[in-house]
Amino acid sequence: MSSSSSSPAPERALVLGGGGSTGNAWLIGLLAGLAEAGVDVTAADLTIGTSAGSTAAAQVVGTPLPELYAAALTAPDRHRPTGAPPGPRRNPGRPVPDQLQRLHATIAASSDITDFRRRMGAAALELDASADGFWAPRWRSTVAARLPGARWPERRVLVTAVDARSGQPVTFDRDSGVDVVDAVAASCSSGLPYRIGDELYIDGGYRANAENADLAAGAARVLVLSPFGGRSLHPFAWGTHLQTQVDALRAGGSEVLTVFPTPDAEHLFGERGMELSLRPDAARAGHDQGHDLAASVAGFWQ
């Protein structure tokens, strides 16, 4: 279901990286803070979203930033994912510490990024075989409640995922034949695989890294917002680290600016990334940072 459409090289590309629930809140806060200071980067020619960043990518092109920021400042019910309608709690497989342990073990057993993706897909399929079959519809409802609709925006948006059976990278866009709710649900599926038709998909962060900035190749200017601060658990030799991708973009003629959370906000991400009670703190941290960085981002972006 990867899009095969070709588009002219974008002038400006916005990359929204993964980072869990707090990462999404930080992205929303940062974008809102920039916009309040007169720098609206959501009008990019190309927006690339991965995992939590895919949710933000779909949100910001259809909902006013002040509204999204106000919602992020409200601590949600800890028993219910952000934006979810009343109903069973999402249970994608394992809690975050267990998922991190599984990631470390899988990386250690993998020979390269391709092998890693295959192993992650196989583990997800094993979980799926013992699941009750109701998770995917519930997850779609949760994701749909967070988004302004199921239609893709007119601006070009790419959402990343991985085919759970083959381990191959996938990108969805408005020409893929998949609505944006399904695309985002697939990109955020870090435990159980998400079904679209006959296909099963897992988190877009498994494609290469949490940002997938390489997909912006050819853009004149690339702004990368990374809740994880560009960090990666992968061996550097795999070539998936954000810095490696930034170097390649620059070698290809792109100007690149990366933005990471400030050191005093780093505790809100990583292992604590799915703590919904921390969303307001993450949103405020991003908002303050957006105001502080507005001048430098404006000089780069405009």
DAHUVEN-V314149 format. One record per residue. SS is DSSP state (H for helix, E for strand, L for the rest). PHI is phi as a letter, one per 40 degrees, with the letter a starting at -180 (none if undefined). BURIAL is + if it has 24 or more other ideal C-beta (glycine too) atoms within 12 Angstrom, else -. Layout:
SS_PHI_BURIAL, SS_PHI_BURIAL
//
This chain:
L_none_+, L_c_+, L_c_+, L_b_-, L_c_-, L_b_-, L_b_-, L_c_-, L_d_-, L_c_+, L_c_-, E_b_+, E_b_+, E_b_+, E_b_+, E_b_+, L_c_+, L_c_+, L_i_+, H_g_+, H_c_+, H_c_+, H_c_+, H_c_+, H_c_+, H_c_+, H_c_+, H_c_+, H_c_+, H_c_+, H_c_+, H_c_+, H_c_+, H_c_+, H_c_+, H_c_-, L_c_+, L_g_-, L_b_+, L_c_+, H_c_+, H_c_+, H_c_+, L_c_+, L_c_+, E_a_+, E_b_+, E_b_+, E_b_+, L_b_+, L_f_+, H_d_+, H_c_+, H_c_+, H_c_+, H_c_+, H_c_+, H_c_+, H_c_+, H_c_+, L_c_+, L_b_+, L_b_+, L_d_-, H_d_+, H_d_-, H_c_-, H_c_+, H_c_+, H_c_-, H_c_+, H_c_+, L_c_+, L_c_-, L_c_-, L_c_+, L_d_-, L_c_-, L_c_-, L_a_-, L_d_+, L_d_+, L_g_+, L_c_+, L_c_-, L_d_-, L_i_-, L_c_-, L_c_-, L_c_+, L_b_-, L_c_+, L_i_+, L_a_-, L_c_-, H_d_-, H_d_-, H_c_-, H_c_+, H_c_-, H_c_-, H_c_+, H_c_+, H_d_-, H_c_-, H_c_+, H_c_+, H_c_-, H_c_-, L_c_+, L_c_-, L_a_-, H_c_+, H_c_+, H_c_-, H_d_+, H_c_+, H_c_+, H_c_+, H_c_+, H_c_+, H_c_+, H_c_+, H_c_+, H_c_+, H_c_-, H_c_+, H_c_+, H_c_-, L_b_-, L_c_+, L_c_-, L_g_-, L_b_-, H_c_+, H_d_+, H_c_-, H_c_+, H_c_+, H_c_+, H_c_+, H_c_+, H_c_+, H_d_+, H_c_+, H_c_+, L_b_+, L_c_+, L_i_-, L_c_-, L_c_-, L_c_+, L_c_+, L_c_-, L_c_+, E_c_+, E_b_+, E_b_+, E_b_+, E_c_+, E_a_+, E_b_+, E_c_+, L_c_+, L_c_-, L_c_-, L_g_+, L_c_-, E_c_+, E_b_+, E_b_+, E_b_+, L_a_+, L_c_+, L_c_-, L_c_+, L_g_-, L_b_+, L_c_+, H_c_+, H_c_+, H_c_+, H_c_+, H_c_+, H_c_+, H_c_+, H_c_+, L_b_+, L_c_+, L_c_+, L_b_+, L_c_+, L_c_+, E_b_+, E_c_+, E_b_+, L_g_-, L_c_-, E_b_+, E_b_+, E_b_+, E_b_+, E_d_+, H_c_+, H_c_+, H_c_+, L_c_+, L_a_+, L_a_+, L_c_+, L_b_+, L_f_+, H_c_+, H_c_+, H_c_+, H_c_+, L_d_+, L_g_-, L_c_+, L_c_+, E_b_+, E_b_+, E_b_+, E_b_+, E_b_+, E_b_+, L_d_+, L_c_+, L_g_+, L_g_+, L_c_+, L_a_+, L_c_+, L_c_+, L_d_-, H_d_-, H_c_-, H_c_-, L_g_-, L_b_+, L_c_+, H_d_+, H_c_+, H_c_+, H_c_+, H_c_+, H_c_-, H_c_+, H_c_+, H_c_-, H_c_-, L_c_-, L_h_-, L_c_+, E_c_-, E_b_+, E_b_+, E_b_+, E_b_+, E_b_+, L_d_+, L_c_+, H_d_-, H_c_-, H_b_+, H_c_+, H_c_-, H_c_+, L_b_+, H_g_+, H_c_-, H_c_+, L_c_+, L_b_+, L_c_+, H_c_+, H_c_-, H_c_+, H_d_+, H_d_+, H_c_+, H_c_+, H_c_+, H_c_+, H_c_+, H_c_+, H_c_+, H_c_+, H_c_+, H_c_+, H_c_+, H_c_-, H_c_+, H_d_+, H_c_-, H_c_-, H_c_+, H_c_-, H_c_-, H_c_+, H_c_+, L_c_-
//
